[in-house]
Amino acid sequence: MEYDYAYFQKSADYILDRAGFIPEVAVILGSCLGPFAQRIADPVVIDYKDIPNFLVSTVSSHAGKLILGTVAGKKVVCMSGRFHTYEGYDFEQLVIPIRVFQCLGVKATVLTNAAGAINTDYRPGDVMIIKDHIKLTGASPLRGRNLEEFGPRFFDISRMYTPALRALALSCAEGSGLRVHEGVYFFFTGPQFETPAEIRAARILGGDAAGMSTVTEALTAAHCGMPLLGLSVMVNMAAGVLDTPISDAEVDRTAAMIAGAFSDYVEKIIGRMDV
Ligand code: HPA
């Protein structure tokens, strides 16, 4: 399916009508990072299924709700639950959330995710500010007819993870109680975790964390020139780093353990954003 500008504007009009204000910052919450949503003051909660032309989450740990309100003095729109290619969505469909944010008028986006640590200096519970990514699989979400209203056909992505926001996130790490790194996110399509050989290959290629999300949204944001911050929470060591299989229970446990400190960290960053 090919979309036109009006397709995304229709979702945005519905959201603006329900919320009654234009959000400044968009936040997408990764798997198990949902507790951040409780930080949003005066929330207006909209089910994805009620938004025209939007998608629905099929992952049980994703709430499937858009929450608009205030965090640290900034108006935010927050997706509690995101969409992944492993759910069966085409890459072309995965442009929808960011394009709707752009139509809403947001000034910056924060993408968060849970990831596996490829870098053996990292530990579960660490945070990685994404400085770059590697995506060797799948098409681009920007494939197909280009919508000039959002951006040009060909576009530079060498600084897509906005340097000023990375610097801000680094400066906010102090006093957060978190171990915060800057590193490279290696995209895998999932839903299976990777093989140990894939993780060894990713490490040789320069990957620090493995994950199944974020990159499609990041590319869509880069296309429309939206300032972008990506944050990965290490919820497990990637396949083969340890001698034990990756368990979903371990992933959930680490995410639950880190949710409070991570939410504080994201709140502090949003509060200091110059939007
Ligand atoms: N690999 C890919 N995605 C993930 C992982 C992982 O090890 N952990 C959480 N999301």
Residues whose N, C-alpha, C, O or C-beta is under 5 A from the ligand:
A	BS01	HPA	A114 A115 G116 F193 A210 G211 M212 A238 A239
